């Protein structure tokens, strides 16, 4: 993005999806970044900002581990009322 000078065309954010996670689903995996990002969130944000953009992270809104759902039902909204 920086090499293509996209900031000059109004591009402001560089957003990655949740492939940075070290696992699937559990909240602690949102904070522990995998080997693709050896410097973690600090390295990602510093690199993006050094290139003149704002960092962003896409987070999925689904969950697939039924054992965790059963163990922590209070983590999930099951219907509009709670």
PyMOL Python script that loads the backbone (N, CA, C, O; Angstrom):
from pymol import cmd

cmd.read_pdbstr("""\
ATOM      1  N   UNK A   1       0.829  -1.190   0.000  1.00  0.00           N
ATOM      2  CA  UNK A   1       0.000   0.000   0.000  1.00  0.00           C
ATOM      3  C   UNK A   1       0.872   1.252   0.000  1.00  0.00           C
ATOM      4  O   UNK A   1       0.587   2.218  -0.707  1.00  0.00           O
ATOM      5  N   UNK A   2       1.924   1.226   0.789  1.00  0.00           N
ATOM      6  CA  UNK A   2       2.808   2.392   0.835  1.00  0.00           C
ATOM      7  C   UNK A   2       3.546   2.559  -0.484  1.00  0.00           C
ATOM      8  O   UNK A   2       3.654   3.672  -1.001  1.00  0.00           O
ATOM      9  N   UNK A   3       4.057   1.450  -1.037  1.00  0.00           N
ATOM     10  CA  UNK A   3       4.792   1.517  -2.300  1.00  0.00           C
ATOM     11  C   UNK A   3       3.911   2.011  -3.443  1.00  0.00           C
ATOM     12  O   UNK A   3       4.398   2.682  -4.353  1.00  0.00           O
ATOM     13  N   UNK A   4       2.642   1.692  -3.404  1.00  0.00           N
ATOM     14  CA  UNK A   4       1.711   2.123  -4.445  1.00  0.00           C
ATOM     15  C   UNK A   4       1.174   3.525  -4.175  1.00  0.00           C
ATOM     16  O   UNK A   4       0.400   4.061  -4.967  1.00  0.00           O
ATOM     17  N   UNK A   5       1.589   4.121  -3.047  1.00  0.00           N
ATOM     18  CA  UNK A   5       1.190   5.481  -2.649  1.00  0.00           C
ATOM     19  C   UNK A   5      -0.332   5.612  -2.527  1.00  0.00           C
ATOM     20  O   UNK A   5      -0.914   6.618  -2.933  1.00  0.00           O
ATOM     21  N   UNK A   6      -0.954   4.598  -1.972  1.00  0.00           N
ATOM     22  CA  UNK A   6      -2.410   4.583  -1.865  1.00  0.00           C
ATOM     23  C   UNK A   6      -2.953   5.620  -0.884  1.00  0.00           C
ATOM     24  O   UNK A   6      -4.118   6.007  -0.978  1.00  0.00           O
ATOM     25  N   UNK A   7      -2.125   6.070   0.050  1.00  0.00           N
ATOM     26  CA  UNK A   7      -2.576   7.123   0.967  1.00  0.00           C
ATOM     27  C   UNK A   7      -2.956   8.385   0.195  1.00  0.00           C
ATOM     28  O   UNK A   7      -3.840   9.131   0.618  1.00  0.00           O
ATOM     29  N   UNK A   8      -2.305   8.618  -0.912  1.00  0.00           N
ATOM     30  CA  UNK A   8      -2.613   9.784  -1.743  1.00  0.00           C
ATOM     31  C   UNK A   8      -4.010   9.697  -2.362  1.00  0.00           C
ATOM     32  O   UNK A   8      -4.564  10.704  -2.802  1.00  0.00           O
ATOM     33  N   UNK A   9      -4.570   8.494  -2.392  1.00  0.00           N
ATOM     34  CA  UNK A   9      -5.899   8.287  -2.954  1.00  0.00           C
ATOM     35  C   UNK A   9      -6.961   8.111  -1.871  1.00  0.00           C
ATOM     36  O   UNK A   9      -8.082   7.689  -2.153  1.00  0.00           O
ATOM     37  N   UNK A  10      -6.600   8.437  -0.635  1.00  0.00           N
ATOM     38  CA  UNK A  10      -7.565   8.404   0.445  1.00  0.00           C
ATOM     39  C   UNK A  10      -7.560   7.151   1.295  1.00  0.00           C
ATOM     40  O   UNK A  10      -8.338   7.046   2.243  1.00  0.00           O
ATOM     41  N   UNK A  11      -6.699   6.200   0.976  1.00  0.00           N
ATOM     42  CA  UNK A  11      -6.626   4.992   1.814  1.00  0.00           C
ATOM     43  C   UNK A  11      -5.998   5.364   3.149  1.00  0.00           C
ATOM     44  O   UNK A  11      -4.952   6.009   3.200  1.00  0.00           O
ATOM     45  N   UNK A  12      -6.649   4.949   4.221  1.00  0.00           N
ATOM     46  CA  UNK A  12      -6.186   5.329   5.549  1.00  0.00           C
ATOM     47  C   UNK A  12      -5.868   4.127   6.430  1.00  0.00           C
ATOM     48  O   UNK A  12      -4.925   4.169   7.221  1.00  0.00           O
ATOM     49  N   UNK A  13      -6.644   3.059   6.298  1.00  0.00           N
ATOM     50  CA  UNK A  13      -6.513   1.906   7.187  1.00  0.00           C
ATOM     51  C   UNK A  13      -5.909   0.710   6.467  1.00  0.00           C
ATOM     52  O   UNK A  13      -6.169   0.483   5.285  1.00  0.00           O
ATOM     53  N   UNK A  14      -5.105  -0.046   7.191  1.00  0.00           N
ATOM     54  CA  UNK A  14      -4.644  -1.342   6.741  1.00  0.00           C
ATOM     55  C   UNK A  14      -5.209  -2.338   7.740  1.00  0.00           C
ATOM     56  O   UNK A  14      -4.803  -2.377   8.901  1.00  0.00           O
ATOM     57  N   UNK A  15      -6.131  -3.125   7.277  1.00  0.00           N
ATOM     58  CA  UNK A  15      -6.852  -4.049   8.158  1.00  0.00           C
ATOM     59  C   UNK A  15      -6.489  -5.477   7.818  1.00  0.00           C
ATOM     60  O   UNK A  15      -6.473  -5.869   6.651  1.00  0.00           O
ATOM     61  N   UNK A  16      -6.195  -6.258   8.860  1.00  0.00           N
ATOM     62  CA  UNK A  16      -5.973  -7.690   8.670  1.00  0.00           C
ATOM     63  C   UNK A  16      -7.174  -8.428   9.247  1.00  0.00           C
ATOM     64  O   UNK A  16      -7.904  -7.895  10.082  1.00  0.00           O
ATOM     65  N   UNK A  17      -7.366  -9.650   8.796  1.00  0.00           N
ATOM     66  CA  UNK A  17      -8.450 -10.430   9.399  1.00  0.00           C
ATOM     67  C   UNK A  17      -7.890 -11.215  10.582  1.00  0.00           C
ATOM     68  O   UNK A  17      -6.749 -10.992  10.985  1.00  0.00           O
ATOM     69  N   UNK A  18      -8.660 -12.110  11.130  1.00  0.00           N
ATOM     70  CA  UNK A  18      -8.252 -12.761  12.373  1.00  0.00           C
ATOM     71  C   UNK A  18      -7.283 -13.915  12.187  1.00  0.00           C
ATOM     72  O   UNK A  18      -7.214 -14.795  13.046  1.00  0.00           O
ATOM     73  N   UNK A  19      -6.527 -13.939  11.084  1.00  0.00           N
ATOM     74  CA  UNK A  19      -5.515 -14.989  10.917  1.00  0.00           C
ATOM     75  C   UNK A  19      -4.306 -14.769  11.809  1.00  0.00           C
ATOM     76  O   UNK A  19      -3.403 -15.607  11.827  1.00  0.00           O
ATOM     77  N   UNK A  20      -4.258 -13.679  12.545  1.00  0.00           N
ATOM     78  CA  UNK A  20      -3.167 -13.430  13.470  1.00  0.00           C
ATOM     79  C   UNK A  20      -3.294 -14.292  14.728  1.00  0.00           C
ATOM     80  O   UNK A  20      -2.316 -14.465  15.455  1.00  0.00           O
ATOM     81  N   UNK A  21      -4.485 -14.833  14.993  1.00  0.00           N
ATOM     82  CA  UNK A  21      -4.747 -15.542  16.242  1.00  0.00           C
ATOM     83  C   UNK A  21      -3.930 -16.817  16.370  1.00  0.00           C
ATOM     84  O   UNK A  21      -3.570 -17.442  15.373  1.00  0.00           O
ATOM     85  N   UNK A  22      -3.642 -17.193  17.606  1.00  0.00           N
ATOM     86  CA  UNK A  22      -2.872 -18.397  17.869  1.00  0.00           C
ATOM     87  C   UNK A  22      -3.746 -19.641  17.961  1.00  0.00           C
ATOM     88  O   UNK A  22      -3.224 -20.752  18.053  1.00  0.00           O
ATOM     89  N   UNK A  23      -5.040 -19.480  17.940  1.00  0.00           N
ATOM     90  CA  UNK A  23      -5.960 -20.601  18.025  1.00  0.00           C
ATOM     91  C   UNK A  23      -7.319 -20.182  17.523  1.00  0.00           C
ATOM     92  O   UNK A  23      -7.446 -19.192  16.802  1.00  0.00           O
ATOM     93  N   UNK A  24      -8.351 -20.942  17.906  1.00  0.00           N
ATOM     94  CA  UNK A  24      -9.690 -20.618  17.415  1.00  0.00           C
ATOM     95  C   UNK A  24     -10.632 -20.353  18.570  1.00  0.00           C
ATOM     96  O   UNK A  24     -10.821 -21.198  19.444  1.00  0.00           O
ATOM     97  N   UNK A  25     -11.214 -19.179  18.562  1.00  0.00           N
ATOM     98  CA  UNK A  25     -12.361 -18.927  19.404  1.00  0.00           C
ATOM     99  C   UNK A  25     -12.161 -18.372  20.780  1.00  0.00           C
ATOM    100  O   UNK A  25     -12.754 -17.345  21.106  1.00  0.00           O
ATOM    101  N   UNK A  26     -11.353 -18.999  21.610  1.00  0.00           N
ATOM    102  CA  UNK A  26     -11.267 -18.558  22.995  1.00  0.00           C
ATOM    103  C   UNK A  26     -10.683 -17.159  23.099  1.00  0.00           C
ATOM    104  O   UNK A  26      -9.794 -16.802  22.326  1.00  0.00           O
ATOM    105  N   UNK A  27     -11.171 -16.360  24.045  1.00  0.00           N
ATOM    106  CA  UNK A  27     -10.706 -14.969  24.147  1.00  0.00           C
ATOM    107  C   UNK A  27      -9.191 -14.813  24.243  1.00  0.00           C
ATOM    108  O   UNK A  27      -8.641 -13.856  23.697  1.00  0.00           O
ATOM    109  N   UNK A  28      -8.504 -15.732  24.925  1.00  0.00           N
ATOM    110  CA  UNK A  28      -7.047 -15.567  25.036  1.00  0.00           C
ATOM    111  C   UNK A  28      -6.352 -15.658  23.683  1.00  0.00           C
ATOM    112  O   UNK A  28      -5.251 -15.129  23.526  1.00  0.00           O
ATOM    113  N   UNK A  29      -6.970 -16.318  22.696  1.00  0.00           N
ATOM    114  CA  UNK A  29      -6.346 -16.396  21.372  1.00  0.00           C
ATOM    115  C   UNK A  29      -6.414 -15.062  20.646  1.00  0.00           C
ATOM    116  O   UNK A  29      -5.676 -14.843  19.685  1.00  0.00           O
ATOM    117  N   UNK A  30      -7.283 -14.176  21.090  1.00  0.00           N
ATOM    118  CA  UNK A  30      -7.350 -12.845  20.475  1.00  0.00           C
ATOM    119  C   UNK A  30      -6.146 -12.016  20.872  1.00  0.00           C
ATOM    120  O   UNK A  30      -5.785 -11.068  20.174  1.00  0.00           O
ATOM    121  N   UNK A  31      -5.525 -12.359  21.977  1.00  0.00           N
ATOM    122  CA  UNK A  31      -4.416 -11.573  22.507  1.00  0.00           C
ATOM    123  C   UNK A  31      -3.053 -12.184  22.226  1.00  0.00           C
ATOM    124  O   UNK A  31      -2.042 -11.487  22.301  1.00  0.00           O
ATOM    125  N   UNK A  32      -3.005 -13.475  21.904  1.00  0.00           N
ATOM    126  CA  UNK A  32      -1.748 -14.163  21.639  1.00  0.00           C
ATOM    127  C   UNK A  32      -1.616 -14.356  20.131  1.00  0.00           C
ATOM    128  O   UNK A  32      -2.324 -15.173  19.542  1.00  0.00           O
ATOM    129  N   UNK A  33      -0.726 -13.619  19.521  1.00  0.00           N
ATOM    130  CA  UNK A  33      -0.569 -13.649  18.070  1.00  0.00           C
ATOM    131  C   UNK A  33       0.307 -14.813  17.643  1.00  0.00           C
ATOM    132  O   UNK A  33       1.215 -15.207  18.375  1.00  0.00           O
ATOM    133  N   UNK A  34       0.042 -15.371  16.458  1.00  0.00           N
ATOM    134  CA  UNK A  34       0.761 -16.551  15.997  1.00  0.00           C
ATOM    135  C   UNK A  34       2.092 -16.197  15.321  1.00  0.00           C
ATOM    136  O   UNK A  34       2.486 -15.031  15.279  1.00  0.00           O
ATOM    137  N   UNK A  35       2.769 -17.211  14.797  1.00  0.00           N
ATOM    138  CA  UNK A  35       4.105 -17.047  14.218  1.00  0.00           C
ATOM    139  C   UNK A  35       4.132 -16.163  12.973  1.00  0.00           C
ATOM    140  O   UNK A  35       5.195 -15.670  12.598  1.00  0.00           O
ATOM    141  N   UNK A  36       2.992 -15.956  12.330  1.00  0.00           N
ATOM    142  CA  UNK A  36       2.961 -15.058  11.166  1.00  0.00           C
ATOM    143  C   UNK A  36       3.256 -13.626  11.571  1.00  0.00           C
ATOM    144  O   UNK A  36       3.643 -12.806  10.738  1.00  0.00           O
ATOM    145  N   UNK A  37       3.074 -13.326  12.849  1.00  0.00           N
ATOM    146  CA  UNK A  37       3.300 -11.986  13.390  1.00  0.00           C
ATOM    147  C   UNK A  37       4.217 -12.111  14.614  1.00  0.00           C
ATOM    148  O   UNK A  37       3.757 -11.964  15.747  1.00  0.00           O
ATOM    149  N   UNK A  38       5.515 -12.382  14.393  1.00  0.00           N
ATOM    150  CA  UNK A  38       6.417 -12.672  15.507  1.00  0.00           C
ATOM    151  C   UNK A  38       6.568 -11.526  16.506  1.00  0.00           C
ATOM    152  O   UNK A  38       6.951 -11.760  17.652  1.00  0.00           O
ATOM    153  N   UNK A  39       6.279 -10.305  16.097  1.00  0.00           N
ATOM    154  CA  UNK A  39       6.374  -9.161  17.021  1.00  0.00           C
ATOM    155  C   UNK A  39       5.013  -8.807  17.614  1.00  0.00           C
ATOM    156  O   UNK A  39       4.877  -7.788  18.292  1.00  0.00           O
ATOM    157  N   UNK A  40       4.002  -9.648  17.361  1.00  0.00           N
ATOM    158  CA  UNK A  40       2.694  -9.448  17.961  1.00  0.00           C
ATOM    159  C   UNK A  40       2.002  -8.174  17.511  1.00  0.00           C
ATOM    160  O   UNK A  40       2.339  -7.599  16.477  1.00  0.00           O
ATOM    161  N   UNK A  41       1.028  -7.742  18.305  1.00  0.00           N
ATOM    162  CA  UNK A  41       0.241  -6.562  17.953  1.00  0.00           C
ATOM    163  C   UNK A  41       1.103  -5.300  17.907  1.00  0.00           C
ATOM    164  O   UNK A  41       0.876  -4.413  17.084  1.00  0.00           O
ATOM    165  N   UNK A  42       2.097  -5.230  18.800  1.00  0.00           N
ATOM    166  CA  UNK A  42       2.955  -4.045  18.798  1.00  0.00           C
ATOM    167  C   UNK A  42       3.739  -3.924  17.492  1.00  0.00           C
ATOM    168  O   UNK A  42       3.871  -2.831  16.942  1.00  0.00           O
ATOM    169  N   UNK A  43       4.253  -5.039  17.005  1.00  0.00           N
ATOM    170  CA  UNK A  43       4.985  -5.020  15.743  1.00  0.00           C
ATOM    171  C   UNK A  43       4.090  -4.692  14.560  1.00  0.00           C
ATOM    172  O   UNK A  43       4.464  -3.923  13.675  1.00  0.00           O
ATOM    173  N   UNK A  44       2.905  -5.283  14.558  1.00  0.00           N
ATOM    174  CA  UNK A  44       1.947  -5.012  13.478  1.00  0.00           C
ATOM    175  C   UNK A  44       1.569  -3.531  13.446  1.00  0.00           C
ATOM    176  O   UNK A  44       1.644  -2.890  12.398  1.00  0.00           O
ATOM    177  N   UNK A  45       1.163  -2.994  14.593  1.00  0.00           N
ATOM    178  CA  UNK A  45       0.719  -1.595  14.620  1.00  0.00           C
ATOM    179  C   UNK A  45       1.861  -0.629  14.301  1.00  0.00           C
ATOM    180  O   UNK A  45       1.655   0.367  13.609  1.00  0.00           O
ATOM    181  N   UNK A  46       3.069  -0.922  14.806  1.00  0.00           N
ATOM    182  CA  UNK A  46       4.213  -0.050  14.525  1.00  0.00           C
ATOM    183  C   UNK A  46       4.546  -0.039  13.035  1.00  0.00           C
ATOM    184  O   UNK A  46       4.797   1.022  12.464  1.00  0.00           O
ATOM    185  N   UNK A  47       4.551  -1.211  12.407  1.00  0.00           N
ATOM    186  CA  UNK A  47       4.856  -1.303  10.982  1.00  0.00           C
ATOM    187  C   UNK A  47       3.829  -0.555  10.148  1.00  0.00           C
ATOM    188  O   UNK A  47       4.189   0.191   9.238  1.00  0.00           O
ATOM    189  N   UNK A  48       2.552  -0.750  10.454  1.00  0.00           N
ATOM    190  CA  UNK A  48       1.491  -0.077   9.697  1.00  0.00           C
ATOM    191  C   UNK A  48       1.595   1.439   9.862  1.00  0.00           C
ATOM    192  O   UNK A  48       1.496   2.184   8.887  1.00  0.00           O
ATOM    193  N   UNK A  49       1.791   1.884  11.084  1.00  0.00           N
ATOM    194  CA  UNK A  49       1.901   3.334  11.325  1.00  0.00           C
ATOM    195  C   UNK A  49       3.158   3.922  10.674  1.00  0.00           C
ATOM    196  O   UNK A  49       3.126   5.040  10.159  1.00  0.00           O
ATOM    197  N   UNK A  50       4.257   3.173  10.696  1.00  0.00           N
ATOM    198  CA  UNK A  50       5.484   3.640  10.047  1.00  0.00           C
ATOM    199  C   UNK A  50       5.285   3.851   8.553  1.00  0.00           C
ATOM    200  O   UNK A  50       5.971   4.672   7.945  1.00  0.00           O
ATOM    201  N   UNK A  51       4.360   3.121   7.965  1.00  0.00           N
ATOM    202  CA  UNK A  51       4.070   3.251   6.537  1.00  0.00           C
ATOM    203  C   UNK A  51       3.015   4.320   6.249  1.00  0.00           C
ATOM    204  O   UNK A  51       2.667   4.562   5.093  1.00  0.00           O
ATOM    205  N   UNK A  52       2.502   4.966   7.322  1.00  0.00           N
ATOM    206  CA  UNK A  52       1.566   6.064   7.125  1.00  0.00           C
ATOM    207  C   UNK A  52       0.099   5.687   7.150  1.00  0.00           C
ATOM    208  O   UNK A  52      -0.745   6.454   6.686  1.00  0.00           O
ATOM    209  N   UNK A  53      -0.217   4.526   7.682  1.00  0.00           N
ATOM    210  CA  UNK A  53      -1.605   4.077   7.740  1.00  0.00           C
ATOM    211  C   UNK A  53      -2.014   3.810   9.185  1.00  0.00           C
ATOM    212  O   UNK A  53      -1.175   3.786  10.086  1.00  0.00           O
ATOM    213  N   UNK A  54      -3.291   3.613   9.391  1.00  0.00           N
ATOM    214  CA  UNK A  54      -3.831   3.243  10.698  1.00  0.00           C
ATOM    215  C   UNK A  54      -4.114   1.740  10.697  1.00  0.00           C
ATOM    216  O   UNK A  54      -4.701   1.225   9.745  1.00  0.00           O
ATOM    217  N   UNK A  55      -3.705   1.035  11.747  1.00  0.00           N
ATOM    218  CA  UNK A  55      -3.950  -0.408  11.793  1.00  0.00           C
ATOM    219  C   UNK A  55      -5.381  -0.743  12.187  1.00  0.00           C
ATOM    220  O   UNK A  55      -6.018  -0.016  12.950  1.00  0.00           O
ATOM    221  N   UNK A  56      -5.865  -1.836  11.663  1.00  0.00           N
ATOM    222  CA  UNK A  56      -7.188  -2.344  12.016  1.00  0.00           C
ATOM    223  C   UNK A  56      -7.149  -3.862  12.050  1.00  0.00           C
ATOM    224  O   UNK A  56      -6.310  -4.485  11.399  1.00  0.00           O
ATOM    225  N   UNK A  57      -8.060  -4.455  12.814  1.00  0.00           N
ATOM    226  CA  UNK A  57      -8.154  -5.910  12.907  1.00  0.00           C
ATOM    227  C   UNK A  57      -9.616  -6.298  12.742  1.00  0.00           C
ATOM    228  O   UNK A  57     -10.486  -5.756  13.424  1.00  0.00           O
ATOM    229  N   UNK A  58      -9.890  -7.233  11.841  1.00  0.00           N
ATOM    230  CA  UNK A  58     -11.237  -7.763  11.667  1.00  0.00           C
ATOM    231  C   UNK A  58     -11.399  -8.914  12.628  1.00  0.00           C
ATOM    232  O   UNK A  58     -10.518  -9.766  12.738  1.00  0.00           O
ATOM    233  N   UNK A  59     -12.517  -8.946  13.325  1.00  0.00           N
ATOM    234  CA  UNK A  59     -12.817 -10.025  14.261  1.00  0.00           C
ATOM    235  C   UNK A  59     -14.069 -10.754  13.792  1.00  0.00           C
ATOM    236  O   UNK A  59     -15.072 -10.126  13.450  1.00  0.00           O
ATOM    237  N   UNK A  60     -14.006 -12.068  13.777  1.00  0.00           N
ATOM    238  CA  UNK A  60     -15.162 -12.870  13.408  1.00  0.00           C
ATOM    239  C   UNK A  60     -16.240 -12.809  14.474  1.00  0.00           C
ATOM    240  O   UNK A  60     -15.954 -12.596  15.653  1.00  0.00           O
ATOM    241  N   UNK A  61     -17.473 -12.996  14.052  1.00  0.00           N
ATOM    242  CA  UNK A  61     -18.591 -12.940  14.997  1.00  0.00           C
ATOM    243  C   UNK A  61     -19.237 -14.311  15.166  1.00  0.00           C
ATOM    244  O   UNK A  61     -20.403 -14.414  15.548  1.00  0.00           O
ATOM    245  N   UNK A  62     -18.481 -15.348  14.880  1.00  0.00           N
ATOM    246  CA  UNK A  62     -19.025 -16.698  15.050  1.00  0.00           C
ATOM    247  C   UNK A  62     -18.149 -17.474  16.023  1.00  0.00           C
ATOM    248  O   UNK A  62     -17.035 -17.066  16.351  1.00  0.00           O
ATOM    249  N   UNK A  63     -18.678 -18.586  16.469  1.00  0.00           N
ATOM    250  CA  UNK A  63     -17.954 -19.415  17.426  1.00  0.00           C
ATOM    251  C   UNK A  63     -18.323 -20.852  17.156  1.00  0.00           C
ATOM    252  O   UNK A  63     -19.496 -21.154  16.938  1.00  0.00           O
ATOM    253  N   UNK A  64     -17.337 -21.761  17.166  1.00  0.00           N
ATOM    254  CA  UNK A  64     -17.595 -23.122  16.733  1.00  0.00           C
ATOM    255  C   UNK A  64     -17.257 -24.206  17.742  1.00  0.00           C
ATOM    256  O   UNK A  64     -17.401 -25.386  17.422  1.00  0.00           O
ATOM    257  N   UNK A  65     -16.819 -23.866  18.932  1.00  0.00           N
ATOM    258  CA  UNK A  65     -16.411 -24.870  19.907  1.00  0.00           C
ATOM    259  C   UNK A  65     -17.546 -25.114  20.897  1.00  0.00           C
ATOM    260  O   UNK A  65     -17.702 -24.378  21.871  1.00  0.00           O
ATOM    261  N   UNK A  66     -18.342 -26.164  20.635  1.00  0.00           N
ATOM    262  CA  UNK A  66     -19.525 -26.436  21.460  1.00  0.00           C
ATOM    263  C   UNK A  66     -19.178 -26.742  22.911  1.00  0.00           C
ATOM    264  O   UNK A  66     -19.967 -26.432  23.804  1.00  0.00           O
ATOM    265  N   UNK A  67     -18.024 -27.338  23.167  1.00  0.00           N
ATOM    266  CA  UNK A  67     -17.622 -27.639  24.541  1.00  0.00           C
ATOM    267  C   UNK A  67     -17.436 -26.349  25.341  1.00  0.00           C
ATOM    268  O   UNK A  67     -17.820 -26.278  26.508  1.00  0.00           O
ATOM    269  N   UNK A  68     -16.854 -25.344  24.719  1.00  0.00           N
ATOM    270  CA  UNK A  68     -16.654 -24.065  25.399  1.00  0.00           C
ATOM    271  C   UNK A  68     -17.995 -23.373  25.619  1.00  0.00           C
ATOM    272  O   UNK A  68     -18.216 -22.779  26.674  1.00  0.00           O
ATOM    273  N   UNK A  69     -18.879 -23.441  24.650  1.00  0.00           N
ATOM    274  CA  UNK A  69     -20.214 -22.858  24.800  1.00  0.00           C
ATOM    275  C   UNK A  69     -20.926 -23.507  25.982  1.00  0.00           C
ATOM    276  O   UNK A  69     -21.541 -22.813  26.791  1.00  0.00           O
ATOM    277  N   UNK A  70     -20.847 -24.825  26.085  1.00  0.00           N
ATOM    278  CA  UNK A  70     -21.481 -25.526  27.190  1.00  0.00           C
ATOM    279  C   UNK A  70     -20.873 -25.163  28.538  1.00  0.00           C
ATOM    280  O   UNK A  70     -21.580 -25.079  29.542  1.00  0.00           O
ATOM    281  N   UNK A  71     -19.563 -24.951  28.559  1.00  0.00           N
ATOM    282  CA  UNK A  71     -18.870 -24.624  29.801  1.00  0.00           C
ATOM    283  C   UNK A  71     -19.042 -23.165  30.214  1.00  0.00           C
ATOM    284  O   UNK A  71     -18.917 -22.840  31.395  1.00  0.00           O
ATOM    285  N   UNK A  72     -19.329 -22.277  29.249  1.00  0.00           N
ATOM    286  CA  UNK A  72     -19.424 -20.839  29.525  1.00  0.00           C
ATOM    287  C   UNK A  72     -20.651 -20.219  28.859  1.00  0.00           C
ATOM    288  O   UNK A  72     -20.499 -19.315  28.038  1.00  0.00           O
ATOM    289  N   UNK A  73     -21.839 -20.667  29.180  1.00  0.00           N
ATOM    290  CA  UNK A  73     -23.030 -20.127  28.508  1.00  0.00           C
ATOM    291  C   UNK A  73     -23.219 -18.625  28.740  1.00  0.00           C
ATOM    292  O   UNK A  73     -23.864 -17.952  27.935  1.00  0.00           O
ATOM    293  N   UNK A  74     -22.667 -18.103  29.820  1.00  0.00           N
ATOM    294  CA  UNK A  74     -22.794 -16.674  30.106  1.00  0.00           C
ATOM    295  C   UNK A  74     -21.983 -15.796  29.160  1.00  0.00           C
ATOM    296  O   UNK A  74     -22.145 -14.576  29.173  1.00  0.00           O
ATOM    297  N   UNK A  75     -21.120 -16.382  28.343  1.00  0.00           N
ATOM    298  CA  UNK A  75     -20.345 -15.624  27.370  1.00  0.00           C
ATOM    299  C   UNK A  75     -21.146 -15.299  26.115  1.00  0.00           C
ATOM    300  O   UNK A  75     -20.694 -14.505  25.290  1.00  0.00           O
ATOM    301  N   UNK A  76     -22.331 -15.899  25.951  1.00  0.00           N
ATOM    302  CA  UNK A  76     -23.038 -15.830  24.685  1.00  0.00           C
ATOM    303  C   UNK A  76     -24.449 -15.294  24.849  1.00  0.00           C
ATOM    304  O   UNK A  76     -25.116 -15.567  25.847  1.00  0.00           O
ATOM    305  N   UNK A  77     -24.900 -14.528  23.863  1.00  0.00           N
ATOM    306  CA  UNK A  77     -26.277 -14.059  23.805  1.00  0.00           C
ATOM    307  C   UNK A  77     -27.030 -15.093  22.971  1.00  0.00           C
ATOM    308  O   UNK A  77     -26.709 -15.303  21.802  1.00  0.00           O
ATOM    309  N   UNK A  78     -28.011 -15.726  23.560  1.00  0.00           N
ATOM    310  CA  UNK A  78     -28.729 -16.789  22.862  1.00  0.00           C
ATOM    311  C   UNK A  78     -29.975 -16.287  22.136  1.00  0.00           C
ATOM    312  O   UNK A  78     -30.424 -16.904  21.170  1.00  0.00           O
ATOM    313  N   UNK A  79     -30.522 -15.190  22.589  1.00  0.00           N
ATOM    314  CA  UNK A  79     -31.705 -14.596  21.974  1.00  0.00           C
ATOM    315  C   UNK A  79     -31.743 -13.121  22.346  1.00  0.00           C
ATOM    316  O   UNK A  79     -31.006 -12.701  23.238  1.00  0.00           O
ATOM    317  N   UNK A  80     -32.566 -12.338  21.702  1.00  0.00           N
ATOM    318  CA  UNK A  80     -32.561 -10.889  21.958  1.00  0.00           C
ATOM    319  C   UNK A  80     -32.687 -10.507  23.442  1.00  0.00           C
ATOM    320  O   UNK A  80     -32.124  -9.495  23.859  1.00  0.00           O
ATOM    321  N   UNK A  81     -33.395 -11.276  24.221  1.00  0.00           N
ATOM    322  CA  UNK A  81     -33.571 -10.947  25.630  1.00  0.00           C
ATOM    323  C   UNK A  81     -32.454 -11.401  26.537  1.00  0.00           C
ATOM    324  O   UNK A  81     -32.475 -11.097  27.729  1.00  0.00           O
ATOM    325  N   UNK A  82     -31.469 -12.125  26.011  1.00  0.00           N
ATOM    326  CA  UNK A  82     -30.351 -12.566  26.857  1.00  0.00           C
ATOM    327  C   UNK A  82     -30.014 -14.018  26.702  1.00  0.00           C
ATOM    328  O   UNK A  82     -29.096 -14.512  27.356  1.00  0.00           O
TER     329      UNK A  82
END
""", "prot")
cmd.dss("prot")
cmd.show_as("cartoon", "prot")
cmd.util.cbc("prot")
cmd.orient("prot")
